[in-house]
Amino acid sequence: MDRDLPLRSRKLAGEHAPASSGVDTSPFHIPNASQPRPSAIYAKSDRTLKSRGQATFWENLGGGLALGKGETRVLLGLTLLGSVVRFWHLGRPGGVVFDEVHFGGFANKYIQSRFFMDVHPPLAKLLITLMAWLGGFKGGSFDFKEIGREYAPDHVPYIAMRMLPATLGLLLIPLSYLTLRGLQTRPATALLGSLFIMFDNGFITQSRFILLDSPLIFFTALSIFFWVGFSNENEVPRDRTGKVGPFSRRWWVWLVLTGLALGAVVSCKWVGLFTIATVGVLTIVQLWSLLGDLRVPMPLLAKHFAARAVCLIVIPVTFYMAMFAIHFAILNNSGEGDGFMSSEFQHTLAGHGMEDTFADVMVGSHVTLRHLNTQGGYLHSHASVYPGGSKQQQVTLYPHRDDNNIWLILNATKSDTIKNPETHSPPTAIMDRQVIVLNHISTNKKLHSHDVRAPVTEVDYQNEVSAYGFEGFDGDANDHFQVEIDEHTTDTSDGREARKRIQTLRTRFRLRHLLTGCYLFSHKVKLPDWGFEQQEVTCNKNPSKENGLWFIETNTHAALPSTSKKINYRRPGFFKKFAELQAVMWRTNAGLTDRHAYDSRPASWPILKRGINFWVKDHRQIYLIGNPFVWYLSTLSVVAYIAVRGLLILRGQRGYQDFVNSQVVFYDRLCGFLLLGWFLHYFPFFLMQRQLFLHHYFPALYFAVLLSACIFDLGTSMFKPRFRLQIAAVVLTICITNWWYFSPLTYAGVWTRGQCESAKWMKHWDFSCADFHVNKSDYLPKESLPTAAAVAVTATPSVVLDAVEPGQDPFAQDVEDEEAPVSSAVIGAVKQPEELSTIGADPRQAMAKDVGAIPAVAGATTVVVPAPAIVAVEVEDKLAAGRGNIEAEIEAEGDAEAEADDGALEQDDEEGNAAKAANGRLPIAEKAPAKPVLRFEEGEDDA
């Protein structure tokens, strides 16, 4: 039996500590230097500790990767086989799939340098953009906004863009093998685990499209691989030359690579923070163990701590910020994401700057007011009125610059000595607590509020804000607002004057309505279509401080000399822009609470309760669903380890010495490490209220799959190698069979409706079986219409156009696509489907009426017309005899055929299956087609 144990466990057999020694049974415990270290996480193969002549590549690499001679060929074979599985029909489908709408669109904006806002960090999107640029994509010609839109007409290099996630998905396979070997499992176990990764339909599907999940999972796996290598290297005693062991060159390389990989994973998605948490917990365990080793001096302990702090904190943070530096450098033009950012941020973008403006705001100034908190835009009014309430002119927030944003500031009390405040010199400054009137320049109406409920937020404490006035009316007290400067948010870097009087861009103030005591207010509530979906403005009696603050962005006054002090936005530096964008990303991500047709909750993920419909078209479908065998086996492995670990704890409490066995310790620490990774990548989603999908489980699934391989390693440790391989072959056969069975949903392959229905093992699997053909023969290529020359030579050839989708024009699509020469007389005689499908009309009468207009044609023609009841009209050589004979024959033949069709149509299934002719044949000696078809039989040339 000892020969079948992992190498490290065999070495440690009989070297365990006695029960009374207080051995820590925690799966994350790191023994001190005087104790044996059986942990698979930190174990180091003896083969790397001994010199066997010339060292192999893997031994020079370190990290516990002492692979055998044949394992390099195994890795190569895995890569070649995986490339087939991952790259098979990568260009299918040839249109936009699922979230390619977003991430393809972001690549488009990167290439155009147009700023956008996304809740995910930029690394994965930058890599996709790089592939698009290398593929020759210029940007702007394709917007990715419609799922199913074809790439080919616009020459989008979508295959090159999909190649990036597919390649990273491929590299995940050998990476999983190396990780399991670094954990000191057997080669057969590592091979089985990597094949589980290879043949999981979920991992395949998410790596075949322009999505972020494949880079995320790859860098998650890469981080764990580097950490395992570092931990193995950390447990090697340092030699005198310093080539191996702590603080050796190899030790530093593995540690730095771990930090870079952690920076990469968190730069793809914030879910990468869970990977950082996993490595962080294990780092704390390592340092805690060193702290408890009294033989480790404090300076050396401090050195260990500093090295990990720099490599596992400073390097990931620096890498993360560097990705945003690249992000800002590329997106230097104004774009669709401007509205999410502050005004200062926006004015760093080309096309969004403004000229210097006067600093002091005066009575008679023309100003634009901006809301501080929501970034909703400018105080705005236009000629449209509210449909309810006072029915006065609307006042809104509008995010773009416009002449309707300009207001004239007037003093609430008129002075006889000031005829025209706009030209009076010297003008008077607007002071704190001054009462003002805002007059809308474009419509000559004043900002106004009264005791009328707001148009959308109909609560007692929010009043309507409107623009009111007419020619000759000087206004009333409802137009009066008092300025209240907010000292805490006002920018005083240019002096404290901004707290005493209104200064452009620097002073933050509130406007209190004198009569009602409410404050001018706005929040993230959109008006309906009648308000052009602009942001609502109200007068709130109890506003939040942030949503009641305003500032003036532009300020002009005719009486101010050109030498007066001017001001502009301060351009924020990188760190301020970085911090602002992180805050916006966090708020936006937390706000994604709307339900989606295919969202799901975390409790349903391990049991694969439902998937995600990515794409449906042309009787094919892409549906994200995992390999049921791999998923259920991984979930069962998690449950099994938790149950066994609990049992061992109970047995230990009763005095059993299970952890004296080195094999138990080995597998406990191995499985405990992987369970920790699974838990930290899975449990946090239970705390989130945002929109979640099945693909959020993939990082946790990676750990669960590796755990299932380790459970296999434990379960077969008692068996002979040959029997173990036989068991692995059976398990792998089941895995590959499941992969093949569900592959039509992965690769948009051919599947029949019956096969689809039989594959619904769970009632919640909601892939659409009605979208598949009934028979595989329906997927055969379309037949082409014969050329005019062929028609002239052949006596009476029969030409059939393939079935078309319901609701489509069967004539225009098929005939145009095939570009077959068809008699204009025949085509002119056939009405469009909508004309023939009039409710209550008899299609046979309609056809007979139209056929009467057909001129004499040599030969015979049969036309099967799509209509509520399929009508076959056979026109024979009697066409030349006269229109009346034709109509009579059509009437007789049509009645007989209608009866046959009625019998056939009764057998149609409820999902809209094609009509099946079970009772006799149509006049063309053929069963009724699956869908309406157009058939011609032509004899001699009818030119």
TAUR-V43547 format. One record per residue. RES is the residue in one letter. OMEGA is omega as a letter, one per 20 degrees, with the letter a starting at -180 (none if undefined). Layout:
RES_OMEGA ; RES_OMEGA
This chain:
M_a ; D_r ; R_a ; D_r ; L_r ; P_a ; L_a ; R_a ; S_r ; R_r ; K_a ; L_a ; A_r ; G_a ; E_a ; H_r ; A_r ; P_a ; A_a ; S_a ; S_r ; G_r ; V_r ; D_a ; T_r ; S_r ; P_a ; F_a ; H_r ; I_a ; P_r ; N_a ; A_a ; S_a ; Q_r ; P_a ; R_a ; P_a ; S_r ; A_r ; I_a ; Y_a ; A_r ; K_a ; S_r ; D_a ; R_r ; T_a ; L_a ; K_r ; S_r ; R_a ; G_a ; Q_a ; A_r ; T_r ; F_a ; W_r ; E_r ; N_r ; L_r ; G_r ; G_r ; G_a ; L_r ; A_a ; L_r ; G_a ; K_a ; G_a ; E_r ; T_r ; R_r ; V_r ; L_r ; L_r ; G_r ; L_a ; T_a ; L_r ; L_r ; G_r ; S_r ; V_a ; V_a ; R_a ; F_a ; W_r ; H_a ; L_r ; G_r ; R_i ; P_a ; G_r ; G_a ; V_a ; V_r ; F_a ; D_r ; E_r ; V_a ; H_a ; F_r ; G_r ; G_r ; F_r ; A_r ; N_a ; K_r ; Y_a ; I_r ; Q_a ; S_r ; R_a ; F_r ; F_r ; M_r ; D_a ; V_a ; H_r ; P_a ; P_a ; L_a ; A_r ; K_r ; L_r ; L_r ; I_r ; T_r ; L_r ; M_r ; A_r ; W_r ; L_r ; G_r ; G_a ; F_a ; K_a ; G_r ; G_a ; S_a ; F_a ; D_r ; F_a ; K_a ; E_r ; I_r ; G_r ; R_a ; E_r ; Y_a ; A_a ; P_a ; D_r ; H_r ; V_a ; P_a ; Y_r ; I_r ; A_r ; M_r ; R_a ; M_a ; L_r ; P_r ; A_r ; T_r ; L_r ; G_r ; L_a ; L_r ; L_a ; I_r ; P_r ; L_r ; S_r ; Y_a ; L_r ; T_r ; L_r ; R_r ; G_r ; L_r ; Q_r ; T_a ; R_r ; P_r ; A_r ; T_r ; A_r ; L_a ; L_r ; G_r ; S_r ; L_r ; F_r ; I_a ; M_a ; F_r ; D_a ; N_r ; G_r ; F_a ; I_a ; T_a ; Q_r ; S_a ; R_a ; F_a ; I_a ; L_a ; L_a ; D_a ; S_r ; P_r ; L_a ; I_r ; F_a ; F_r ; T_r ; A_a ; L_r ; S_a ; I_r ; F_r ; F_r ; W_r ; V_r ; G_r ; F_a ; S_r ; N_a ; E_a ; N_a ; E_r ; V_r ; P_a ; R_r ; D_a ; R_a ; T_a ; G_a ; K_r ; V_r ; G_a ; P_r ; F_r ; S_a ; R_a ; R_r ; W_r ; W_a ; V_r ; W_a ; L_r ; V_r ; L_r ; T_r ; G_r ; L_r ; A_r ; L_r ; G_a ; A_a ; V_r ; V_r ; S_r ; C_r ; K_r ; W_r ; V_r ; G_r ; L_r ; F_r ; T_r ; I_r ; A_r ; T_r ; V_r ; G_r ; V_a ; L_r ; T_r ; I_r ; V_r ; Q_a ; L_r ; W_r ; S_r ; L_r ; L_a ; G_r ; D_a ; L_r ; R_r ; V_a ; P_a ; M_r ; P_r ; L_r ; L_r ; A_r ; K_r ; H_a ; F_a ; A_r ; A_r ; R_r ; A_a ; V_a ; C_a ; L_r ; I_a ; V_a ; I_r ; P_r ; V_r ; T_r ; F_a ; Y_a ; M_r ; A_r ; M_r ; F_r ; A_r ; I_r ; H_a ; F_a ; A_a ; I_a ; L_a ; N_r ; N_r ; S_a ; G_a ; E_a ; G_a ; D_a ; G_r ; F_a ; M_r ; S_r ; S_r ; E_r ; F_a ; Q_a ; H_r ; T_a ; L_r ; A_a ; G_a ; H_r ; G_r ; M_r ; E_r ; D_a ; T_a ; F_a ; A_a ; D_r ; V_a ; M_r ; V_a ; G_r ; S_r ; H_a ; V_r ; T_a ; L_r ; R_r ; H_a ; L_a ; N_a ; T_a ; Q_r ; G_r ; G_a ; Y_r ; L_a ; H_r ; S_r ; H_a ; A_a ; S_a ; V_r ; Y_r ; P_r ; G_r ; G_a ; S_a ; K_r ; Q_a ; Q_a ; Q_r ; V_a ; T_r ; L_a ; Y_a ; P_a ; H_r ; R_a ; D_r ; D_r ; N_r ; N_a ; I_a ; W_r ; L_r ; I_r ; L_r ; N_a ; A_r ; T_a ; K_r ; S_a ; D_a ; T_a ; I_a ; K_a ; N_a ; P_a ; E_a ; T_a ; H_a ; S_i ; P_a ; P_a ; T_a ; A_r ; I_a ; M_r ; D_a ; R_r ; Q_r ; V_a ; I_r ; V_r ; L_a ; N_a ; H_a ; I_a ; S_a ; T_r ; N_r ; K_a ; K_r ; L_a ; H_r ; S_a ; H_a ; D_r ; V_a ; R_r ; A_a ; P_a ; V_r ; T_a ; E_r ; V_a ; D_a ; Y_r ; Q_a ; N_r ; E_r ; V_a ; S_r ; A_a ; Y_r ; G_r ; F_a ; E_r ; G_a ; F_a ; D_r ; G_r ; D_a ; A_r ; N_r ; D_a ; H_r ; F_r ; Q_r ; V_r ; E_a ; I_r ; D_a ; E_a ; H_a ; T_r ; T_a ; D_a ; T_a ; S_r ; D_a ; G_a ; R_r ; E_a ; A_r ; R_a ; K_r ; R_a ; I_r ; Q_a ; T_r ; L_a ; R_a ; T_r ; R_a ; F_r ; R_r ; L_a ; R_r ; H_a ; L_a ; L_a ; T_a ; G_r ; C_a ; Y_r ; L_a ; F_r ; S_a ; H_a ; K_r ; V_a ; K_r ; L_r ; P_a ; D_a ; W_r ; G_r ; F_r ; E_r ; Q_a ; Q_a ; E_r ; V_r ; T_r ; C_a ; N_a ; K_r ; N_a ; P_r ; S_a ; K_a ; E_a ; N_r ; G_a ; L_a ; W_r ; F_a ; I_a ; E_r ; T_a ; N_r ; T_r ; H_a ; A_a ; A_r ; L_r ; P_a ; S_a ; T_r ; S_a ; K_r ; K_a ; I_r ; N_r ; Y_r ; R_a ; R_a ; P_r ; G_a ; F_a ; F_r ; K_r ; K_r ; F_a ; A_a ; E_a ; L_r ; Q_r ; A_r ; V_r ; M_a ; W_a ; R_a ; T_r ; N_r ; A_a ; G_r ; L_a ; T_r ; D_r ; R_r ; H_a ; A_a ; Y_r ; D_a ; S_r ; R_a ; P_a ; A_a ; S_a ; W_a ; P_r ; I_r ; L_a ; K_r ; R_r ; G_a ; I_r ; N_a ; F_a ; W_r ; V_r ; K_r ; D_r ; H_r ; R_a ; Q_r ; I_a ; Y_a ; L_r ; I_a ; G_r ; N_a ; P_a ; F_a ; V_a ; W_a ; Y_r ; L_r ; S_r ; T_r ; L_r ; S_r ; V_a ; V_a ; A_a ; Y_r ; I_a ; A_a ; V_r ; R_r ; G_r ; L_r ; L_r ; I_r ; L_r ; R_r ; G_r ; Q_r ; R_r ; G_r ; Y_a ; Q_a ; D_a ; F_r ; V_r ; N_a ; S_r ; Q_r ; V_r ; V_a ; F_a ; Y_r ; D_a ; R_r ; L_a ; C_r ; G_r ; F_a ; L_r ; L_r ; L_r ; G_r ; W_a ; F_a ; L_r ; H_a ; Y_a ; F_a ; P_a ; F_r ; F_a ; L_a ; M_r ; Q_a ; R_r ; Q_a ; L_a ; F_a ; L_a ; H_r ; H_a ; Y_a ; F_r ; P_r ; A_r ; L_r ; Y_r ; F_a ; A_r ; V_r ; L_r ; L_r ; S_r ; A_r ; C_r ; I_r ; F_r ; D_r ; L_a ; G_a ; T_a ; S_a ; M_a ; F_r ; K_a ; P_a ; R_r ; F_r ; R_r ; L_r ; Q_r ; I_r ; A_r ; A_r ; V_r ; V_a ; L_r ; T_r ; I_a ; C_a ; I_r ; T_r ; N_r ; W_a ; W_a ; Y_a ; F_a ; S_r ; P_r ; L_a ; T_a ; Y_a ; A_a ; G_a ; V_r ; W_r ; T_a ; R_r ; G_r ; Q_r ; C_a ; E_a ; S_r ; A_r ; K_a ; W_r ; M_a ; K_a ; H_r ; W_a ; D_r ; F_a ; S_r ; C_a ; A_a ; D_r ; F_r ; H_r ; V_a ; N_r ; K_r ; S_r ; D_r ; Y_a ; L_a ; P_r ; K_r ; E_a ; S_r ; L_r ; P_r ; T_a ; A_r ; A_r ; A_r ; V_a ; A_a ; V_a ; T_a ; A_a ; T_r ; P_r ; S_a ; V_a ; V_r ; L_a ; D_r ; A_r ; V_a ; E_r ; P_r ; G_r ; Q_r ; D_a ; P_a ; F_a ; A_a ; Q_a ; D_a ; V_r ; E_a ; D_a ; E_r ; E_a ; A_r ; P_a ; V_a ; S_r ; S_r ; A_a ; V_a ; I_a ; G_a ; A_a ; V_r ; K_r ; Q_a ; P_a ; E_r ; E_a ; L_a ; S_r ; T_a ; I_r ; G_a ; A_r ; D_a ; P_a ; R_r ; Q_r ; A_a ; M_a ; A_r ; K_a ; D_a ; V_r ; G_r ; A_a ; I_r ; P_a ; A_a ; V_r ; A_a ; G_a ; A_r ; T_r ; T_a ; V_r ; V_a ; V_r ; P_a ; A_r ; P_r ; A_a ; I_a ; V_r ; A_a ; V_a ; E_r ; V_a ; E_a ; D_a ; K_r ; L_a ; A_a ; A_r ; G_a ; R_a ; G_r ; N_r ; I_a ; E_r ; A_a ; E_r ; I_a ; E_a ; A_a ; E_a ; G_r ; D_a ; A_a ; E_r ; A_r ; E_r ; A_a ; D_r ; D_r ; G_r ; A_a ; L_r ; E_a ; Q_r ; D_r ; D_a ; E_a ; E_r ; G_r ; N_r ; A_a ; A_a ; K_a ; A_a ; A_a ; N_r ; G_a ; R_r ; L_a ; P_a ; I_r ; A_a ; E_r ; K_r ; A_a ; P_a ; A_r ; K_a ; P_r ; V_r ; L_a ; R_r ; F_r ; E_a ; E_r ; G_a ; E_r ; D_a ; D_a ; A_none
